[in-house]
Each structure stands twice: as C-alpha cells, then as structure tokens.
Amino acid sequence: MIDKLPQAILAKAFRGELVPQDHNDEPASVLLEKIKAAKAAAAKGKKTKGGKQAELVL
C-alpha cells in the first residue's frame, strides 16, 4: 500500500484535487496561448503598442 502512495498523490495532483481550485483563474489553454504569443514576439523582436518590447507576464 505504501508503494502506491506516491502514485496516488501524483494522480490527485494531475486531476487538480490537492488544493481547492480558484474558478477565477483563466484556463490553462489561455495561458499557453499568451506564452506562445510572447515567445513569438520576443523571437521577432516585435514591439507592442506601447513601444515596449513584448514580455511574458504571468
């Protein structure tokens, strides 16, 4: 039984069952899109509307 404990903890972690979920948080898919956009902008040296270089804000 003790051997399966780490697997059970990892399974709960991947299902988001270890801590209460904040329903105000944006979905992970939205965050991933923001990260992709920031990386693409940084790779191109593209500037944002404010004249600043794009940066990743989490």
ROKERO-613017 format. One record per residue: residue number from 1; residue in three letters; x, y, z of N, C-alpha, C, O, CB in turn. Coordinates in nm, 4 decimals. Each point is the difference from the previous one (the first is absolute). Glycine has a CB too. Layout:
N
NUM,ALA,X,Y,Z,X,Y,Z,X,Y,Z,X,Y,Z,X,Y,Z
...
***
This chain:
58
1,MET,0.0823,-0.1193,0.0000,-0.0823,0.1193,0.0000,0.0869,0.1260,0.0000,-0.0287,0.0951,-0.0726,-0.1520,-0.2215,0.1934
2,ILE,0.2855,0.1272,-0.0407,0.0887,0.1166,0.0076,0.0670,0.0243,-0.1339,0.0284,0.1148,-0.0340,0.0107,-0.1582,0.2775
3,ASP,-0.0131,-0.0609,-0.3201,0.0642,0.0159,-0.1305,-0.0887,0.0755,-0.0975,0.0506,0.0656,-0.0911,0.0741,-0.2766,0.1307
4,LYS,-0.2540,0.2032,-0.0224,-0.0926,0.0650,-0.0924,-0.0344,0.1428,0.0413,-0.0663,0.0716,-0.0750,-0.0260,-0.2955,0.0228
5,LEU,0.1365,0.2659,0.1701,-0.0319,0.1337,0.0495,0.0521,0.1106,-0.0919,-0.0770,0.0897,-0.0343,0.0822,-0.1820,0.2651
6,PRO,0.1230,0.0904,-0.2726,0.0465,0.1062,-0.0904,-0.0804,0.0047,-0.1302,-0.0278,0.1086,-0.0509,0.2562,-0.1330,0.1491
7,GLN,-0.2657,-0.0901,-0.1522,-0.0799,-0.0022,-0.1229,-0.1363,0.0630,0.0247,-0.0509,0.0738,-0.0844,0.1707,-0.2815,0.0076
8,ALA,-0.1791,0.1789,0.1924,-0.1309,0.0556,0.0316,0.0075,0.1516,0.0156,-0.0899,0.0715,-0.0440,0.0268,-0.2868,0.1559
9,ILE,0.1694,0.2640,-0.0498,0.0180,0.1448,0.0167,0.0182,0.0660,-0.1358,-0.0603,0.1038,-0.0270,0.1635,-0.1392,0.2543
10,LEU,-0.0208,-0.0237,-0.3130,0.0192,0.0573,-0.1337,-0.1302,0.0001,-0.0794,-0.0303,0.0968,-0.0698,0.2683,-0.1749,0.0726
11,ALA,-0.3140,-0.0286,0.0074,-0.1273,-0.0069,-0.0725,-0.0929,0.1116,0.0468,-0.0642,0.0656,-0.0821,0.0899,-0.3154,0.0554
12,LYS,-0.0334,0.2718,0.1575,-0.0848,0.1076,0.0530,0.0507,0.1364,-0.0461,-0.0796,0.0884,-0.0317,0.0244,-0.2302,0.2320
13,ALA,0.1864,0.1590,-0.2042,0.0578,0.1270,-0.0428,-0.0372,0.0300,-0.1456,-0.0369,0.1127,-0.0329,0.2274,-0.1450,0.1951
14,PHE,-0.1808,-0.0678,-0.2480,-0.0322,0.0207,-0.1410,-0.1486,0.0244,-0.0216,-0.0382,0.0631,-0.0986,0.2314,-0.2069,0.0385
15,ARG,-0.2766,0.0956,0.1492,-0.1438,0.0250,-0.0091,-0.0392,0.1297,0.0701,-0.1164,0.0397,-0.0044,0.0780,-0.2861,-0.0059
16,GLY,0.1349,0.3134,0.0754,-0.0281,0.1245,0.0690,-0.0774,-0.0192,0.1287,-0.0798,0.0858,0.0379,0.0819,0.0245,-0.2564
17,GLU,0.0199,-0.2202,0.2852,-0.0760,-0.0314,0.1205,0.0763,0.0255,0.1300,-0.0515,-0.0309,0.1075,-0.0677,-0.1374,-0.2422
18,LEU,0.2405,0.2236,0.1282,0.0780,0.0194,0.1219,-0.0314,0.1316,0.0706,0.0123,0.0095,0.1221,0.1658,-0.1468,-0.2250
19,VAL,-0.2178,0.2365,0.0280,-0.0349,0.1302,0.0589,-0.1317,0.0463,-0.0608,-0.0354,-0.0416,-0.1104,0.2804,0.1018,0.1472
20,PRO,-0.3169,0.0248,0.0337,-0.1240,0.0534,-0.0587,0.0320,0.0799,-0.1266,0.0989,0.0731,-0.0047,-0.2065,-0.0635,0.2339
21,GLN,0.0247,-0.0240,-0.3296,0.0212,0.0693,-0.1262,-0.0629,0.1386,0.0046,-0.1083,0.0178,0.0557,0.1133,-0.2378,-0.1770
22,ASP,0.0627,0.3174,0.0631,-0.0516,0.1364,-0.0086,-0.0697,0.0140,-0.1346,0.0649,-0.0029,-0.1046,0.1196,0.0958,0.2559
23,HIS,-0.3137,-0.0781,-0.1487,-0.0766,0.0075,-0.1249,0.0180,0.1338,-0.0714,-0.0492,0.0179,-0.1114,-0.1162,-0.1748,0.2110
24,ASN,0.2355,0.2506,-0.0363,0.0304,0.1275,-0.0653,0.1251,-0.0094,-0.0865,0.0267,0.0892,-0.0806,-0.1344,0.0300,0.2714
25,ASP,0.1842,-0.2264,-0.1745,0.1199,-0.0197,-0.0815,-0.0398,-0.0268,-0.1441,-0.1012,-0.0648,-0.0269,0.2270,-0.0247,0.2260
26,GLU,-0.0444,0.1405,-0.2919,-0.0265,-0.0273,-0.1404,0.0404,-0.1432,-0.0320,0.0841,-0.0573,0.0693,-0.0493,0.3004,-0.1282
27,PRO,-0.0926,-0.3008,-0.0434,0.0352,-0.1376,-0.0382,0.1467,-0.0082,-0.0431,0.0573,0.0981,-0.0474,-0.2961,-0.1398,-0.0238
28,ALA,0.2970,-0.0734,0.0880,0.1394,-0.0209,-0.0382,0.0201,0.0260,-0.1491,0.1061,0.0474,-0.0406,-0.0818,-0.2160,0.2251
29,SER,-0.1242,0.1384,-0.2656,0.0132,0.0211,-0.1449,0.0211,0.1482,-0.0321,0.0747,0.0328,-0.0922,-0.2209,-0.2337,0.0507
30,VAL,0.0819,0.2899,0.1159,0.0168,0.1443,-0.0212,0.1421,0.0410,0.0388,0.0649,0.0766,-0.0711,-0.3120,-0.0364,0.1147
31,LEU,0.2944,-0.0915,0.0690,0.1354,0.0312,0.0442,0.1028,-0.0504,-0.1012,0.0967,0.0701,-0.0300,-0.1729,-0.0810,0.2694
32,LEU,0.0564,-0.1091,-0.2916,0.0928,-0.0541,-0.0992,0.0028,0.0854,-0.1261,0.1066,0.0203,-0.0582,-0.1474,-0.2492,0.1490
33,GLU,-0.0736,0.2788,-0.1335,-0.0041,0.0876,-0.1181,0.0748,0.1299,0.0263,0.0696,0.0499,-0.0884,-0.2900,-0.1495,0.0222
34,LYS,0.2072,0.1551,0.1864,0.0731,0.1225,0.0353,0.1505,-0.0254,-0.0019,0.0768,0.0839,-0.0470,-0.2710,-0.0070,0.1881
35,ILE,0.2361,-0.1920,-0.0903,0.1419,-0.0343,0.0013,0.0519,-0.0149,-0.1423,0.1076,0.0504,-0.0323,-0.1355,-0.1650,0.2543
36,LYS,-0.0478,0.0454,-0.3077,0.0413,-0.0170,-0.1401,0.0122,0.1351,-0.0696,0.0961,0.0239,-0.0731,-0.2087,-0.2484,0.0671
37,ALA,0.0157,0.3127,0.0285,0.0021,0.1318,-0.0634,0.1198,0.0813,0.0493,0.0663,0.0673,-0.0789,-0.3176,-0.0728,0.0579
38,ALA,0.2786,-0.0009,0.1506,0.1128,0.0749,0.0556,0.1320,-0.0527,-0.0542,0.0900,0.0782,-0.0306,-0.2227,-0.0328,0.2379
39,LYS,0.1451,-0.1766,-0.2195,0.1227,-0.0590,-0.0543,0.0187,0.0399,-0.1462,0.1104,0.0339,-0.0425,-0.1324,-0.2275,0.2020
40,ALA,-0.0870,0.1890,-0.2355,0.0086,0.0363,-0.1419,0.0386,0.1465,-0.0149,0.0820,0.0346,-0.0850,-0.2546,-0.2086,0.0283
41,ALA,0.1138,0.2595,0.1389,0.0310,0.1431,-0.0073,0.1443,0.0253,0.0411,0.0683,0.0818,-0.0617,-0.3084,-0.0259,0.1101
42,ALA,0.2866,-0.1238,0.0530,0.1378,0.0178,0.0447,0.0982,-0.0500,-0.1051,0.1058,0.0596,-0.0200,-0.1810,-0.0825,0.2577
43,ALA,0.0405,-0.0860,-0.3044,0.0891,-0.0552,-0.1024,0.0130,0.0948,-0.1185,0.1061,0.0084,-0.0619,-0.1703,-0.2397,0.1329
44,LYS,-0.0424,0.3019,-0.1022,0.0017,0.0930,-0.1130,0.0523,0.1374,0.0398,0.0281,0.0835,-0.0860,-0.2198,-0.2076,-0.0124
45,GLY,0.2047,0.1477,0.2300,0.0415,0.1322,0.0450,-0.1111,0.1005,-0.0203,0.0232,0.1207,-0.0062,0.2135,-0.1763,-0.0468
46,LYS,-0.3573,0.0039,0.0427,-0.1172,0.0814,-0.0267,-0.0318,0.0885,0.1200,0.0164,-0.0418,0.1146,-0.1047,-0.1352,-0.2694
47,LYS,0.0436,0.2974,0.1287,-0.0374,0.0912,0.1078,-0.1510,0.0033,0.0144,-0.0741,-0.0182,-0.0967,0.2800,0.1567,0.0562
48,THR,-0.2501,-0.1148,0.1641,-0.1433,0.0079,0.0258,-0.0490,0.1410,-0.0287,0.0798,0.0872,-0.0345,-0.0631,-0.2685,0.2089
49,LYS,-0.1458,0.2049,-0.1607,-0.0595,0.1303,-0.0279,0.0624,0.1112,0.0848,0.0124,0.1134,-0.0462,-0.2248,-0.2300,-0.0144
50,GLY,0.2508,0.0855,0.1815,0.0581,0.0998,0.0893,0.1447,0.0330,-0.0308,0.0607,0.0812,0.0699,-0.2157,-0.1610,0.1012
51,GLY,0.2112,0.0189,-0.2734,0.1368,0.0264,-0.0381,0.1005,-0.0803,0.0796,0.1206,0.0163,-0.0185,-0.1922,0.2080,-0.0464
52,LYS,0.0241,-0.3106,0.1531,0.0889,-0.0824,0.0801,0.0139,-0.1367,-0.0668,-0.0884,-0.0450,-0.0729,0.0217,0.1678,0.2854
53,GLN,0.1770,-0.1855,-0.1862,0.0183,-0.1337,-0.0519,-0.0933,-0.0949,0.0753,-0.0218,0.0155,0.1202,0.2633,0.0347,-0.1829
54,ALA,-0.2959,-0.1481,-0.0089,-0.0937,-0.0949,0.0609,0.0691,-0.0761,0.1116,0.1150,-0.0417,-0.0131,-0.2400,0.0195,-0.2040
55,GLU,0.0529,0.0050,0.3269,0.0535,-0.0781,0.1104,-0.1075,-0.0921,0.0515,-0.1192,0.0283,-0.0123,0.2793,0.1544,0.0733
56,LEU,-0.1182,-0.2912,-0.0042,-0.0931,-0.0990,0.0538,-0.0405,0.0415,0.1388,0.0842,0.0141,0.0887,0.0184,-0.1968,-0.2261
57,VAL,-0.2330,0.2026,0.1570,-0.0520,0.0368,0.1307,-0.0947,-0.1086,0.0446,-0.1020,-0.0245,-0.0644,0.1260,0.2714,0.0167
58,LEU,0.0091,-0.3124,0.1578,-0.0842,-0.1068,0.0514,-0.0792,0.0466,0.1185,-0.0772,-0.0771,0.0569,0.2390,-0.0899,-0.1381
***
